[in-house]
Amino acid sequence: MHDAAQLRFHSLPSASYAANPSLLSDSVPLYRRGDNTLTFFFTADDVRTLVDGAVEAINVERRSEGRDDEVVLEGGIEVVEREMQNRAEQWGCTRRFVHGSWRRVR
């Protein structure tokens, strides 16, 4: 969230943008790009929830098969910020990335 690309979607000044905004929903950060593809901006909690849900689904399937061994992951997630510079055009921006790394311990 709050990546330079996401913030740029909110700064389009044209009248056509007001009639056809790129933000599709106030509750979900889903944006429509100019070529009509969709972009979703994740938070660290979103990624953590997806990983936890996937691990739980795997463990439910294993239990339904009669197996008692569970998948356990070790690791974490962080938000990485990078300053990007375009020296030729004299501008810069802050890019934000969600970076997660896990390994299976059991």
C-alpha positions in Angstrom: 0.0 0.0 0.0 1.0 3.6 -0.6 3.4 2.7 -3.4 4.3 5.5 -5.9 2.3 3.6 -8.6 -0.8 3.4 -6.4 -0.5 7.1 -5.4 -0.2 8.0 -9.1 -3.7 6.6 -9.7 -5.2 9.2 -7.4 -3.5 12.1 -9.1 -4.9 11.9 -12.6 -6.4 15.4 -13.3 -8.4 14.8 -16.5 -12.2 15.0 -16.7 -12.3 11.5 -18.2 -10.6 10.2 -15.0 -13.5 11.6 -12.9 -16.0 9.9 -15.1 -14.1 6.6 -15.2 -12.0 6.3 -12.1 -9.3 3.8 -11.8 -10.1 2.9 -8.1 -12.9 0.4 -8.5 -13.9 0.1 -4.8 -13.3 2.0 -1.7 -13.0 -1.2 0.4 -10.6 -3.1 -1.9 -7.5 -1.4 -3.4 -8.2 -2.7 -6.9 -7.3 -0.4 -9.8 -8.0 -0.3 -13.5 -5.0 0.6 -15.6 -5.2 2.4 -18.9 -5.1 -0.8 -20.8 -8.0 -2.2 -18.8 -5.9 -4.7 -16.8 -6.4 -4.7 -13.1 -3.9 -4.0 -10.3 -4.2 -5.0 -6.7 -1.9 -3.5 -4.0 -1.3 -5.9 -1.1 -0.6 -5.0 2.5 1.7 -7.2 4.6 -1.4 -8.5 6.5 -3.0 -9.5 3.1 0.0 -11.6 2.2 0.2 -13.1 5.7 -3.5 -14.0 5.6 -3.0 -15.7 2.2 0.0 -17.8 3.4 -1.7 -18.8 6.6 -4.9 -19.8 4.7 -2.9 -21.9 2.3 -1.1 -23.7 5.1 -4.4 -24.3 6.9 -5.9 -25.7 3.7 -3.0 -28.1 3.2 -3.3 -29.3 6.8 -7.0 -29.8 6.5 -6.4 -31.9 3.4 -3.7 -34.0 5.2 -6.0 -34.6 8.1 -8.9 -35.7 5.8 -6.4 -38.2 4.3 -5.7 -39.6 7.7 -2.2 -38.1 8.0 -1.1 -36.7 11.3 1.9 -34.7 10.1 1.2 -31.0 9.7 3.0 -28.4 7.5 4.6 -25.7 9.7 6.3 -22.7 8.1 8.9 -20.5 9.6 9.7 -17.0 8.4 8.2 -13.6 8.1 7.2 -10.7 6.1 8.4 -7.1 5.8 7.6 -3.9 3.8 10.7 -2.7 1.9 10.9 0.9 0.8 13.2 2.0 -2.0 13.9 5.5 -3.3 13.9 5.4 -7.1 15.6 8.3 -8.9 15.5 9.4 -12.6 18.4 11.7 -12.8 17.8 12.5 -16.5 14.3 13.9 -15.8 15.1 15.1 -12.3 12.4 13.2 -10.3 12.2 10.5 -7.7 9.6 8.4 -6.0 9.3 6.0 -3.1 8.5 2.4 -4.1 7.1 0.0 -1.5 7.3 -3.8 -1.8 5.9 -6.5 0.4 8.7 -9.1 0.8 8.0 -12.5 2.5 10.2 -15.4 3.0 9.2 -18.7 4.6 10.6 -22.2 4.8 9.0 -25.4 5.8 10.2 -26.7 9.1 7.9 -29.6 9.4 
